[in-house]
């Protein structure tokens, strides 16, 4: 019987260590192993990806390719410039393939793509082996053990995980890789259309990545930013398994930090260095195994003793949140990423809601401009010129570096949605998708739903002040001075509220507060920083009123009234019941972190299936909306 000839299809698992799928491929003891990456046009043209994330991906691919070559000089990561649904069927024939092996992916697009590839493989007589390794537990198994429902709380995830069994220990990287076979290709090259390119504004020249099936030098090498026509990346953060493992080693070597880490107690204003691990982009691209991260942390915690931190605020707790969102996405599919049609997402009458394709029921990527003012707010939020220095500093860091602290994400997301602008969370999701180097569709969607109180979390009156919150960790405003340099000379008493500075102080600081950020940002010898785009106290009250009404109406995305538009009549007619208004709401509005609140009330959270479970909100939230 002939020995297997195997394609190993790398995707978001760009590593050699702890790869169950790669181990399964090597266990076949193939006579030929082809480690490939297929250049999927959906991600090149149809997904929002900025230059920083592209650079991080190319870093990961290059590092992996070099690591493979160290094990076998004849091998590398062979990057093939064609869509997987058209090229793999050709490779089966050209390279006489007997097996296709890859790591499981449960996001909506990946499920559809992989189903088509598996169908093609079976038709071609190629055996397919799929192993999960992207999460702590298999998301589909989590859904099954959760009563065939999406995981909407950490409690649900933990219960389902306990039914499955312990999280597997990581496995070592291989010490050798078989030779690839003949690499010649005589097949036709199917080149995709670039007519609809979501990333055109990130390119300085035309994309040439599909010009040749095996690349410009016909060697299947990892593409370059120049080949993709992309602008130069501005992030200081680099990708690759080698870097990821060194970063993990450094973190784990600090036993106290690892064992006592609590996310709410870290500083979102820290930037040189940051206060958290910055391993999230490595988890996304798979240059670091999530099981490797989990078990190295857990072993330190177990040895540290009872004073170690615990989920959900601990390092391992952050990984549980990630699995929770993967479980929700695995069940809800395409509808998870939007409000309309989403059975677990509360419908709120946000401004700038998504346009929905009537045939597919999915978002078109465009939105309804119901308010010119809200559209201007979105523009100013995106470009870091809201007139609120803390918000602007975070958004500028995001655009420049591709990463911001978890609590900074909380602050700007709250500000855009229920804590200021009352704009749909889907607009923020799209901008984060474009700019984050650690963008994970499940986590990005879940976090935006959580922070907008559309799902997972219900205590909408607990919000972040753009003035008080950053002062908790940065009274001097060093973070603002760094990322909003026009304010660097401002007195500390005005750094978070520069509009309150007398004109004499503004001139002394060489920066005038005027305009809306759309005009010339210099006036004579002075720089210009915009006025606040609204009165925050007024917007706070408007958002609270809107949220209370939405919670009273109890509409979810799959309600027919959402689809047919009659929800408008309900909101127009609905009256907010102020009989039990929230007392001291201004105090509540002053920066409560949801994870910290969840940790303080952990026993209560477990009894009630967590504060964020849609059919079991915490009692304070229930009281607020009665």
C-alpha positions in Angstrom: 0.0 0.0 0.0 1.5 3.4 -1.0 2.5 5.8 1.8 0.3 8.8 2.4 1.0 12.1 0.5 -0.3 14.9 2.8 -1.2 18.5 2.4 -1.0 20.3 5.8 -3.1 23.4 5.4 -2.0 26.2 7.7 -4.5 28.8 8.6 -4.7 30.5 12.1 -2.2 28.0 13.5 1.1 29.5 12.4 3.3 27.5 14.8 5.0 24.2 15.3 4.5 23.8 19.1 1.3 22.2 20.4 -0.4 21.6 17.1 -2.8 18.6 17.3 -3.6 18.9 13.6 0.1 18.9 12.6 0.8 16.0 14.8 -2.0 14.1 13.2 -0.5 14.8 9.8 3.0 13.6 10.9 1.5 10.5 12.6 0.5 9.4 9.1 4.2 9.0 8.4 3.8 10.4 4.9 6.3 10.0 2.1 5.6 13.7 1.2 4.3 16.5 3.4 3.3 19.8 1.8 3.0 22.7 4.4 0.9 25.2 2.5 -1.0 28.5 3.0 -3.6 29.5 0.4 -4.0 33.2 -0.2 -7.7 33.6 0.4 -9.2 36.6 -1.5 -11.9 37.0 1.1 -9.2 38.2 3.6 -7.3 40.1 0.9 -10.3 42.1 -0.4 -13.5 41.4 1.6 -12.4 41.6 5.2 -11.3 44.9 6.8 -7.6 44.5 7.4 -5.2 47.4 8.0 -1.5 47.5 7.2 -0.5 46.7 10.8 -2.4 43.4 10.9 -1.1 42.4 7.5 2.5 43.0 8.7 1.9 40.9 11.8 0.5 38.1 9.6 3.5 38.2 7.3 5.8 38.2 10.3 4.1 35.0 11.5 4.3 33.3 8.1 7.9 34.2 7.6 8.9 32.9 11.1 7.0 29.7 10.6 8.5 29.2 7.1 12.0 29.6 8.6 11.3 27.2 11.4 10.1 24.6 9.0 13.3 25.0 6.9 15.4 24.6 10.0 13.8 21.1 10.4 14.1 20.3 6.7 16.2 22.4 4.2 13.9 21.2 1.4 10.8 22.5 3.0 9.1 25.8 3.9 5.7 27.3 4.2 4.5 27.2 0.6 2.2 30.2 0.0 0.0 29.6 -3.0 -1.8 32.7 -4.4 -5.3 31.4 -5.0 -8.5 30.8 -3.1 -8.7 27.5 -1.2 -12.0 26.5 -2.7 -10.4 26.6 -6.2 -6.8 25.6 -5.7 -7.0 22.6 -3.3 -9.0 20.5 -5.7 -6.2 21.1 -8.3 -3.4 20.3 -5.8 -5.0 17.0 -5.0 -4.6 15.9 -8.6 -1.3 17.7 -9.4 0.5 16.4 -6.3 -1.2 13.0 -6.0 -2.5 13.8 -2.5 -4.1 11.2 -0.3 -4.8 13.3 2.8 -5.7 16.8 3.7 -5.1 17.9 7.3 -6.0 21.2 9.0 -7.0 22.8 12.3 -10.7 23.3 12.9 -12.2 26.8 12.6 -15.7 27.6 13.7 -16.3 31.1 12.5 -19.2 31.4 10.0 -17.1 32.0 6.8 -14.6 29.3 7.8 -17.4 26.7 8.3 -18.8 27.4 4.9 -15.4 27.4 3.2 -14.2 24.2 5.0 -17.5 22.4 4.2 -16.9 23.1 0.5 -13.3 22.0 0.6 -14.3 18.8 2.5 -16.9 18.1 -0.2 -14.4 18.5 -2.9 -11.8 16.3 -1.1 -14.3 13.5 -0.7 -15.2 13.6 -4.3 -11.5 13.4 -5.2 -11.0 10.5 -2.9 -8.9 12.5 -0.5 -9.2 11.7 3.2 -9.7 14.8 5.4 -8.5 15.0 9.0 -9.6 18.0 11.2 -8.4 18.6 14.7 -9.3 21.5 17.1 -6.5 23.5 18.6 -7.5 27.1 18.4 -9.4 27.1 21.7 -9.2 25.4 25.1 -12.2 23.2 24.2 -13.8 22.4 20.9 -16.4 25.1 20.4 -18.9 22.7 18.8 -18.6 20.3 21.8 -19.1 23.3 24.1 -22.3 24.1 22.3 -23.4 20.5 22.5 -22.7 20.3 26.3 -24.5 23.6 26.8 -27.8 22.2 25.7 -27.2 23.1 22.0 -27.1 26.7 22.9 -24.5 29.5 22.6 -22.4 30.2 25.7 -23.6 33.6 27.0 -21.8 33.5 30.3 -18.5 32.2 31.9 -20.6 29.9 34.1 -22.2 28.2 31.1 -18.8 27.8 29.5 -17.3 26.3 32.7 -20.2 23.9 33.2 -19.9 22.7 29.6 -16.2 22.4 29.8 -16.4 20.3 32.9 -18.7 17.9 31.1 -16.1 17.6 28.3 -13.2 17.0 30.6 -9.9 18.6 31.5 -8.2 21.0 29.1 -5.5 18.9 27.3 -1.9 19.5 28.0 0.2 21.0 25.2 2.2 18.7 23.0 5.8 19.3 21.9 6.9 20.7 18.5 8.1 18.1 16.0 11.8 17.5 15.6 11.6 16.7 11.9 9.4 17.3 8.9 9.2 15.0 5.8 10.3 16.3 2.4 7.7 17.8 0.2 7.1 16.1 -3.1 7.3 17.6 -6.6 6.2 21.2 -6.5 5.5 21.7 -10.2 2.1 23.0 -11.1 0.6 22.8 -14.6 -3.0 23.9 -13.6 -4.7 27.1 -14.6 -4.5 30.0 -12.2 -7.9 31.3 -11.1 -7.3 35.0 -10.3 -10.0 36.7 -8.2 -11.5 40.0 -9.0 -10.4 43.0 -6.9 -13.4 45.2 -8.0 -14.7 45.4 -4.4 -11.6 45.9 -2.2 -12.4 47.0 1.4 -8.7 47.6 1.9 -8.0 49.8 -1.1 -7.4 52.9 1.1 -4.6 51.0 2.8 -2.8 50.4 -0.5 -0.3 52.7 -2.1 -0.2 50.6 -5.3 -2.2 47.8 -6.9 -2.2 44.5 -5.2 0.0 42.0 -7.1 -0.3 39.0 -4.8 -2.3 37.0 -7.4 -0.1 37.8 -10.4 1.7 34.5 -10.2 0.4 31.3 -8.5 3.8 30.7 -6.8 4.7 34.3 -6.3 6.9 36.8 -8.2 10.0 34.6 -7.9 8.1 31.4 -8.5 9.3 30.0 -5.1 6.1 30.0 -3.1 7.7 32.5 -0.7 5.8 34.5 1.9 4.4 37.7 0.2 5.8 41.2 1.0 3.9 44.3 1.9 5.2 45.7 -1.5 3.6 42.7 -3.3 0.3 43.4 -1.6 0.7 47.1 -2.5 0.2 48.1 1.2 1.3 51.1 3.0 4.1 50.7 5.6 2.9 49.4 8.9 3.3 51.7 11.9 2.9 49.2 14.7 6.0 48.4 16.9 4.6 44.9 17.6 6.0 42.0 15.6 4.6 38.6 14.9 6.0 35.1 14.9 6.2 31.9 17.0 9.8 32.7 18.0 8.8 36.1 19.5 5.6 34.7 21.1 7.4 32.0 23.0 10.1 34.4 24.2 7.3 36.8 25.4 5.6 34.0 27.2 8.8 32.9 28.9 9.4 36.4 30.1 5.9 36.6 31.6 6.0 33.2 33.2 9.4 33.9 34.7 7.7 36.6 36.8 5.8 34.2 39.1 4.2 36.9 41.2 2.8 38.8 38.1 1.5 35.6 36.5 -0.1 34.3 39.7 -1.7 37.5 40.9 -2.6 39.1 37.6 -6.1 40.8 37.7 -7.2 42.5 34.6 -9.2 45.3 36.2 -6.2 46.3 38.3 -3.9 46.8 35.3 -3.4 50.3 33.9 -5.0 51.1 30.5 -2.8 54.2 30.4 0.5 52.3 30.6 2.3 52.3 27.2 6.0 52.0 27.7 5.7 49.1 28.5 2.0 48.1 28.5 0.5 46.6 31.6 -0.8 43.3 30.1 0.8 40.5 28.2 0.2 41.6 24.6 -0.1 38.0 23.6 -3.6 38.3 22.1 -2.4 38.8 18.4 -0.3 35.7 18.8 -3.3 33.8 20.0 -5.3 35.0 17.0 -2.7 34.0 14.4 -1.8 30.8 16.3 1.8 31.8 16.7 1.2 30.9 20.4 -0.9 27.9 21.4 -3.8 28.9 23.8 -3.2 25.6 25.7 0.5 26.4 26.1 -0.4 29.8 27.5 -3.1 28.3 29.8 -1.1 25.5 31.3 2.1 27.5 31.8 0.0 30.1 33.7 -2.0 27.5 35.6 1.1 25.6 36.7 2.4 28.9 38.2 -1.0 29.6 39.9 -1.2 26.1 41.4 2.3 26.4 42.9 1.7 29.9 44.2 -1.0 29.0 46.6 -4.3 30.5 47.8 -3.3 34.1 47.3 -3.3 33.6 43.5 -6.0 35.4 41.5 -8.9 33.5 40.1 -11.1 33.7 37.0 -12.6 35.7 35.5 -10.0 38.4 36.2 -6.9 36.2 36.2 -4.8 35.4 33.2 -6.5 32.1 32.7 -9.9 33.8 33.1 -9.2 36.0 30.1 -8.8 32.8 28.1 -12.2 31.6 29.4 -13.8 34.7 28.0 -12.2 33.9 24.6 -13.7 30.4 24.6 -17.1 31.8 25.7 -17.2 34.0 22.7 -16.1 31.2 20.4 -18.9 29.1 21.8 -21.5 31.8 21.1 -20.2 32.3 17.5 -20.1 28.5 16.8 -23.8 28.3 17.5 -25.1 31.6 16.1 -23.0 31.7 12.9 -23.3 34.6 10.6 -26.0 36.3 12.7 -23.7 36.5 15.7 -21.9 39.4 14.0 -25.0 41.6 13.8 -28.1 42.6 15.6 -30.8 41.8 13.0 -31.6 38.1 13.1 -29.5 37.5 16.2 -31.7 35.7 18.8 -29.4 36.6 21.7 -28.7 40.2 20.9 -31.0 42.9 22.4 -32.4 45.3 19.9 -31.6 48.9 20.8 -32.6 51.9 18.6 -29.1 53.0 17.9 -28.1 55.6 15.4 -26.4 54.4 12.2 -27.8 50.9 12.1 -26.6 48.4 9.5 -28.2 48.0 6.1 -29.4 44.5 5.7 -29.5 42.5 2.4 -33.2 41.4 2.0 -32.2 38.1 0.4 -29.5 36.9 2.8 -30.6 38.7 5.9 -26.9 39.8 6.5 -25.3 43.2 6.8 -24.2 44.7 3.5 -21.3 46.5 5.2 -23.1 49.9 4.8 -25.3 51.7 7.3 -28.4 53.9 7.4 -27.4 57.5 8.0 -30.4 58.5 10.2 -28.5 61.3 11.8 -25.9 63.7 10.2 -24.8 64.6 13.7 -24.2 61.0 14.7 -22.4 60.4 11.5 -20.1 63.3 12.3 -19.6 61.8 15.8 -18.6 58.5 14.3 -16.1 60.2 12.1 -14.6 62.2 15.0 -14.4 59.1 17.2 -12.7 57.0 14.5 -10.1 59.8 13.9 -9.4 60.7 17.5 -10.7 64.2 17.4 -13.8 64.0 19.7 -12.5 66.8 21.9 -12.2 64.3 24.9 -8.4 63.8 25.2 -8.6 60.3 26.8 -10.9 59.0 24.1 -8.8 60.6 21.4 -5.5 59.2 22.8 -6.9 55.7 22.8 -8.2 55.9 19.3 -4.9 57.3 18.0 -2.9 54.6 19.8 -5.2 52.0 18.1 -4.7 53.4 14.6 -0.9 53.8 15.1 -0.1 50.6 17.0 -3.0 48.2 16.2 -3.4 47.4 19.9 -5.0 49.0 23.0 -5.4 47.8 26.5 -8.6 45.8 27.3 -10.0 48.6 29.6 -9.2 51.2 27.0 -11.3 49.2 24.6 -14.1 49.2 27.2 -13.9 53.0 27.5 -14.0 53.9 23.8 -16.7 51.3 23.1 -18.9 52.5 25.9 -18.4 56.1 24.7 -19.5 55.2 21.2 -22.6 53.2 22.2 -24.5 53.5 25.5 -22.2 56.0 27.1 -22.2 59.0 24.8 -22.9 58.7 21.1 -25.7 56.1 21.1 -24.3 54.7 17.8 -24.6 51.0 16.8 -22.0 48.8 18.2 -21.6 47.3 14.7 -19.9 50.6 13.5 -17.3 50.3 16.2 -16.8 46.6 15.5 -16.0 47.4 11.9 -13.3 50.0 12.8 -11.8 47.6 15.4 -11.8 44.8 12.7 -9.8 47.1 10.5 -7.2 48.4 13.0 -6.7 45.7 15.6 -3.7 43.4 15.1 -5.4 40.9 17.4 -8.8 41.1 15.8 -10.6 37.8 16.4 -14.1 37.9 14.9 -15.7 36.0 17.9 -14.0 38.1 20.5 -14.5 41.4 18.7 -18.2 40.8 18.2 -18.7 39.5 21.8 -16.8 42.4 23.4 -18.8 45.0 21.4 -22.1 43.3 22.4 -21.0 43.1 26.0 -19.8 46.7 26.2 -22.9 48.1 24.5 -25.1 46.0 26.8 -26.7 44.3 23.8 -25.7 40.8 25.1 -23.6 39.1 27.7 -23.8 42.1 30.1 -26.9 44.0 31.3 -25.9 46.7 33.7 -26.1 49.5 31.3 -25.9 52.2 33.9 -22.4 51.2 34.8 -20.2 53.2 32.4 -16.9 54.9 31.9 -16.3 58.6 32.4 -13.9 60.0 29.7 -12.6 62.3 32.4 -12.5 60.4 35.7 -11.6 56.9 34.5 -8.1 57.6 33.1 -7.2 59.7 36.2 -7.3 56.5 38.3 -4.0 55.3 36.8 -2.6 58.5 35.2 -3.3 61.7 37.1 -0.5 63.5 35.2 -2.0 62.6 31.8 1.2 61.1 30.4 -0.7 58.8 28.1 -2.6 61.7 26.6 0.5 63.8 26.3 2.1 61.0 24.3 -0.7 60.1 21.9 -2.2 63.6 21.7 1.0 65.6 21.5 -0.7 68.9 20.8 -1.7 68.9 24.5 1.6 67.9 25.9 2.3 71.3 27.5 -1.1 71.6 29.1 -1.3 72.0 32.9 -2.2 68.7 34.6 -5.5 70.3 36.0 -6.7 70.7 32.4 -5.2 67.7 30.6 -8.5 65.7 30.6 -10.7 68.8 30.2 -8.6 71.3 28.1 -11.7 73.3 27.1 -11.8 74.6 30.7 -8.4 76.2 30.4 -8.4 80.0 30.2 -7.2 81.4 26.9 -4.0 82.6 28.5 -3.2 79.1 29.6 -4.1 77.7 26.2 -1.7 80.1 24.6 1.0 79.3 27.1 0.6 75.6 26.2 0.8 76.5 22.5 -2.5 74.9 21.7 -5.9 76.5 21.3 -9.2 74.7 21.9 -11.5 75.5 19.0 -13.3 74.0 16.0 -14.5 70.4 15.4 -11.2 68.8 14.2 -12.1 69.1 10.5 -10.2 72.2 9.6 -6.6 73.4 9.8 -5.0 72.1 13.0 -2.6 75.0 13.3 -3.3 78.7 13.6 -0.2 80.9 13.5 2.2 79.6 16.0 -0.5 77.6 17.8 -1.7 74.1 17.4 -5.4 73.4 17.4 -7.3 70.8 19.4 -11.1 70.5 18.9 -13.8 71.4 21.4 -15.8 68.5 22.9 -18.2 67.3 20.3 -21.1 67.3 22.9 -21.9 68.0 26.5 -21.1 64.7 28.1 -23.6 65.1 31.0 -26.4 65.7 28.6 -25.5 62.8 26.4 -25.2 60.6 29.4 -28.7 61.2 30.4 -30.0 60.8 26.8 -28.2 57.4 26.6 -29.6 56.2 29.9 -33.1 57.1 28.9 -32.7 55.3 25.6 -31.3 52.2 27.2 -34.0 52.1 29.8 -36.7 52.2 27.0 -34.9 49.5 25.0 -34.7 47.2 28.0 -38.4 47.8 28.9 -39.5 46.9 25.3 -37.4 43.6 25.4 -36.9 43.2 21.7 -34.2 40.9 20.4 -32.7 40.8 16.9 -34.8 37.9 15.7 -38.1 39.6 16.5 -40.2 40.1 13.3 -40.7 43.7 14.3 -37.0 44.3 13.9 -37.0 42.9 10.4 -40.1 44.7 9.2 -39.2 48.0 10.8 -42.2 48.3 13.0 -39.9 48.6 16.0 -39.9 52.3 15.3 -43.5 52.7 16.3 -42.8 50.8 19.5 -39.9 53.1 20.5 -41.8 56.2 19.4 -44.8 55.2 21.5 -42.8 53.7 24.4 -42.5 55.7 27.6 -39.7 55.2 30.1 -41.0 54.3 33.5 -39.2 56.6 35.9 -41.0 55.3 39.0 -37.9 53.5 40.1 -35.1 55.6 38.6 -31.6 54.6 39.4 -30.3 56.5 42.4 -27.0 58.2 42.3 -26.7 57.4 38.7 -23.8 59.8 38.2 -21.8 57.8 40.7 -22.6 54.6 38.9 -21.6 56.2 35.6 -18.2 56.9 36.9 -16.1 54.0 35.7 -17.0 50.5 36.9 -15.2 47.7 35.2 -17.6 44.8 34.4 -15.0 42.1 35.0 -14.2 43.5 38.4 -17.9 43.7 39.2 -18.2 40.1 38.1 -15.3 39.0 40.4 -16.7 40.8 43.4 -20.0 39.1 43.0 -18.7 35.7 41.8 -20.9 33.6 44.1 -24.0 35.6 43.1 -23.0 35.5 39.5 -22.7 31.7 39.6 -26.1 31.4 41.3 -27.8 33.5 38.6 -25.9 32.1 35.6 -23.8 35.3 35.6 -24.7 38.9 35.4 -24.6 38.9 31.7 -27.0 36.0 30.9 -29.8 37.4 28.9 -32.6 35.5 30.8 -30.9 36.0 34.2 -29.7 39.6 34.6 -28.3 40.7 37.9 -30.9 42.0 40.3 -29.8 45.6 40.1 -30.3 45.7 36.4 -33.7 44.0 36.8 -34.7 46.6 39.3 -33.5 49.4 37.0 -35.8 48.4 34.2 -39.0 47.4 36.0 
